[in-house]
């Protein structure tokens, strides 16, 4: 883990959270639900059950962190809001599909997600698999549509970036490492790699998509990649802390499962105090990567602080 911000006074970046996140989170939740509602009309045929399962998983729940990151990053480059929301929807489609599959009996076998029964329990296993598959396909359908961007090269670059973030060198690869972690102990470098792939890769896409949409110069891509890298690790450390210290009713999902399964986590490897300090340092580093931007990046700075202060 890098220490680019080690020379900064502890907590120095806290003053940068003056942007209130609640209005932004409320607005992105409404915008995402409205667009899923339009994208997923319920047909009057046997596909109805599939669409209902997709809507059940995708609408009215979740932090919407990835969509908010996408819109905030697009705002840096003055991307049209409707277009940035299309990319945000694609990122959320892949995230939700991964949650549906992650909850299946063959994976983590979870009974609750976002405060309600998981999709395979609310519907059935086969429908849950199809709902996840269909949401993944929908992500690329949205990105490849000319309404997302008039430049086909930009649309192709978005599709490539999302494929890399969600495939064997991204989220799916991280999930495979996560399954292997149940059978053998992981050291800190391998645990870090697992989380960089499983959690960090899609966060990286959500952030860098702004630079892709804005056809930004390479130095902007580098800054946003650095921000996303450190944010993703800090976000996962916060999740690991919530897994042992959080409230299941607030979190909306079962907690303590990693410890029960004997999986290595940042908390089990570092201890809670050191893990918390590491997350704080990573957030300071993430915010430091945004130094090349002005006040237009304040929402990204606030999101970074929220990532480790949240209770769900």
C-alpha positions in Angstrom: 0.0 0.0 0.0 1.4 3.4 -1.0 2.0 6.2 1.4 1.9 9.3 -0.9 0.1 11.3 1.8 2.3 10.2 4.8 3.7 13.7 5.2 0.2 15.2 5.8 -1.0 15.8 9.3 -3.4 13.0 10.5 -6.9 14.0 9.7 -5.8 17.0 7.7 -8.2 16.1 4.9 -11.3 16.0 7.1 -12.0 19.6 6.4 -12.6 18.7 2.8 -15.9 17.0 3.6 -17.8 20.2 3.6 -19.9 18.9 0.7 -23.0 17.4 2.1 -23.4 13.9 0.8 -27.0 13.2 1.8 -28.6 15.4 -0.9 -26.2 13.8 -3.5 -26.9 10.3 -2.3 -30.7 10.9 -2.3 -30.5 12.5 -5.8 -28.5 9.7 -7.3 -30.7 7.0 -5.7 -33.8 8.6 -7.3 -32.1 9.1 -10.7 -30.9 5.5 -10.8 -34.3 4.1 -9.8 -36.0 6.2 -12.4 -33.7 5.0 -15.2 -34.0 1.3 -14.1 -37.7 1.8 -14.2 -37.5 3.0 -17.8 -35.0 0.4 -18.9 -36.8 -2.5 -17.3 -40.5 -2.4 -18.3 -42.4 -5.5 -17.2 -43.6 -7.5 -20.2 -46.9 -9.3 -20.4 -45.3 -12.7 -21.0 -43.3 -15.4 -19.1 -40.3 -13.1 -19.0 -42.1 -11.1 -16.4 -40.5 -13.0 -13.6 -37.0 -12.3 -14.9 -37.7 -8.6 -15.2 -39.3 -8.5 -11.8 -36.2 -10.1 -10.3 -33.9 -7.6 -12.0 -36.0 -4.7 -10.7 -36.1 -6.3 -7.2 -32.3 -6.4 -7.1 -31.5 -3.2 -8.8 -34.1 -0.7 -7.5 -34.8 0.9 -4.1 -31.7 -0.1 -2.2 -28.0 0.1 -1.8 -25.6 2.9 -1.2 -25.4 3.8 -5.0 -21.7 4.6 -4.4 -20.5 3.6 -7.8 -23.1 5.6 -9.7 -22.3 8.6 -7.5 -18.6 8.2 -8.2 -19.3 8.0 -11.9 -21.4 11.2 -12.0 -18.9 13.0 -9.8 -16.0 12.0 -12.0 -17.9 13.0 -15.2 -18.7 16.4 -13.6 -15.0 17.1 -13.6 -15.0 17.2 -17.4 -18.5 18.8 -17.8 -20.1 15.7 -19.2 -23.8 16.0 -19.9 -25.7 14.7 -16.8 -28.0 12.3 -18.8 -25.0 10.7 -20.4 -23.0 10.4 -17.2 -26.1 8.7 -15.6 -26.1 6.2 -18.4 -22.5 5.2 -17.6 -23.5 5.2 -13.9 -26.3 2.8 -14.6 -23.9 0.4 -16.4 -21.6 0.4 -13.4 -24.5 -0.3 -11.1 -25.8 -3.1 -13.4 -22.5 -5.0 -13.1 -22.4 -4.3 -9.3 -25.9 -5.6 -8.7 -25.4 -8.7 -10.9 -22.3 -9.5 -8.9 -24.3 -9.2 -5.7 -27.0 -11.5 -7.0 -24.5 -14.2 -7.9 -22.4 -13.7 -4.8 -25.4 -14.4 -2.7 -26.2 -17.8 -4.4 -25.9 -21.0 -2.5 -22.9 -22.0 -4.6 -21.1 -18.9 -3.5 -21.7 -17.2 -0.1 -25.2 -18.5 0.4 -26.6 -15.3 1.9 -30.2 -14.9 2.9 -30.4 -11.1 3.1 -29.2 -8.2 0.9 -30.0 -4.5 1.2 -32.4 -5.3 4.1 -34.6 -7.8 2.2 -34.4 -11.5 1.1 -31.8 -12.2 -1.5 -33.0 -12.8 -5.1 -32.7 -16.5 -5.1 -34.9 -16.7 -2.0 -37.4 -14.1 -3.1 -37.7 -15.8 -6.5 -35.7 -18.9 -7.2 -32.1 -19.9 -8.0 -32.5 -20.2 -11.8 -34.2 -16.8 -12.0 -31.5 -15.3 -9.8 -28.8 -16.6 -12.2 -30.7 -15.3 -15.2 -31.3 -11.9 -13.5 -27.6 -11.5 -12.9 -26.7 -12.5 -16.4 -29.3 -10.1 -17.9 -28.1 -7.2 -15.8 -24.5 -7.8 -17.0 -25.7 -7.8 -20.6 -27.8 -4.6 -20.0 -24.6 -2.8 -18.8 -23.0 -3.3 -22.2 -26.2 -2.5 -24.1 -26.4 0.8 -22.3 -22.7 1.7 -22.9 -22.7 0.7 -26.6 -25.8 2.8 -27.3 -25.1 6.1 -29.2 -27.1 7.9 -26.6 -24.2 7.4 -24.1 -21.7 9.1 -26.4 -21.7 10.1 -30.1 -18.1 9.0 -30.5 -18.0 5.2 -31.1 -14.3 5.1 -29.9 -15.4 6.4 -26.5 -18.2 3.8 -26.3 -15.7 1.1 -27.2 -13.3 2.3 -24.6 -16.0 2.3 -22.0 -17.0 -1.3 -22.9 -13.4 -2.4 -22.8 -12.7 -0.8 -19.4 -15.8 -2.4 -17.9 -15.0 -5.8 -19.3 -11.5 -5.6 -17.8 -12.9 -4.4 -14.5 -15.5 -7.2 -14.3 -13.6 -10.2 -15.8 -10.8 -12.6 -14.7 -8.4 -9.7 -14.1 -11.1 -7.8 -12.2 -14.2 -8.6 -10.2 -14.7 -12.3 -11.3 -11.0 -13.0 -10.6 -11.4 -11.5 -7.2 -14.4 -13.6 -6.4 -12.4 -16.7 -7.4 -9.6 -15.6 -5.0 -12.3 -15.1 -2.3 -13.6 -18.7 -2.8 -10.0 -19.9 -2.5 -9.6 -17.9 0.7 -12.1 -20.2 2.4 -9.7 -23.2 2.0 -6.3 -21.6 2.8 -5.0 -18.6 4.7 -4.0 -15.6 2.7 -1.2 -13.2 3.6 -1.6 -9.4 3.4 -0.3 -9.0 -0.2 -2.7 -11.7 -1.5 -5.6 -10.4 0.6 -4.8 -6.9 -0.9 -4.8 -8.4 -4.4 -8.1 -10.1 -3.8 -9.8 -6.9 -2.7 -8.2 -4.8 -5.5 -9.9 -7.2 -8.0 -13.2 -8.0 -6.3 -14.0 -4.5 -4.9 -11.5 -2.1 -6.3 -11.7 -2.9 -10.0 -15.3 -1.8 -10.5 -14.7 1.3 -8.4 -11.8 2.0 -10.7 -14.1 1.8 -13.7 -16.7 4.0 -12.1 -14.1 6.8 -11.5 -12.0 6.6 -14.7 -15.2 6.5 -16.8 -15.4 10.2 -16.2 -12.1 10.8 -17.9 -13.0 8.5 -20.7 -16.3 10.3 -21.3 -14.6 13.6 -21.1 -11.8 12.6 -23.5 -9.4 13.8 -20.8 -5.6 13.9 -21.1 -3.6 11.1 -19.6 -2.6 12.9 -16.4 -6.2 13.1 -15.5 -6.6 9.4 -16.0 -3.5 8.8 -13.7 -4.9 11.0 -11.0 -8.3 9.3 -11.0 -6.8 5.8 -11.1 -4.7 6.7 -8.0 -7.8 8.0 -6.3 -9.8 4.9 -7.1 -7.0 2.5 -6.1 -6.7 4.0 -2.6 -10.4 4.5 -2.2 -11.2 0.9 -3.1 -8.8 -0.5 -0.5 -10.0 1.9 2.2 -13.6 1.0 1.3 -12.9 -2.7 1.8 -11.1 -2.2 5.1 -14.2 -0.3 6.2 -16.3 -3.3 5.1 -14.1 -5.6 7.1 -14.4 -3.4 10.2 -18.2 -3.3 9.7 -18.2 -7.1 9.5 -17.0 -7.4 13.1 -18.3 -4.2 14.6 -21.4 -3.3 12.6 -25.2 -3.7 13.2 -26.9 -6.2 10.9 -30.1 -4.3 11.0 -28.4 -1.1 9.7 -26.2 -2.9 7.3 -29.1 -4.8 5.8 -27.1 -8.0 5.5 -25.5 -10.8 7.6 -22.3 -9.8 9.3 -19.4 -11.9 10.8 -19.4 -14.4 8.0 -15.8 -13.9 7.0 -14.6 -14.7 10.5 -16.8 -17.7 10.8 -15.5 -19.0 7.5 -11.9 -18.5 8.6 -11.2 -16.0 5.7 -8.2 -13.7 6.0 -9.3 -10.0 6.1 -7.5 -6.8 6.6 -8.8 -6.8 10.2 -7.8 -10.4 10.9 -4.3 -9.7 9.5 -3.7 -6.2 10.9 -6.0 -6.0 13.9 -8.8 -3.4 14.1 -6.8 -0.4 15.3 -4.1 -0.8 12.7 -6.7 -1.5 9.9 -8.6 1.6 10.8 -5.4 3.7 10.7 -4.5 2.2 7.4 -7.9 3.1 6.0 -7.5 6.7 7.2 -4.1 6.9 5.5 -5.5 5.5 2.3 -8.3 8.1 2.2 -5.8 10.9 2.8 -3.8 9.5 -0.1 -6.9 9.2 -2.3 -7.8 12.8 -1.7 -4.3 13.9 -2.4 -4.5 12.4 -5.9 -7.2 15.0 -6.6 -4.9 17.9 -5.8 -4.7 18.7 -9.6 -8.4 19.4 -9.6 -10.1 22.4 -7.9 -13.4 22.7 -6.0 -15.1 20.7 -8.8 -13.6 17.6 -7.1 -15.1 18.3 -3.7 -17.8 15.7 -4.2 -15.2 13.0 -4.9 -13.3 14.2 -1.7 -16.5 13.9 0.3 -17.3 10.5 -1.1 -13.8 9.3 0.0 -14.3 10.4 3.6 -17.8 8.8 3.6 -16.4 5.5 2.4 -14.8 4.9 5.9 -17.3 6.7 8.1 -20.4 4.9 6.9 -22.4 2.4 9.0 -23.5 0.1 6.1 
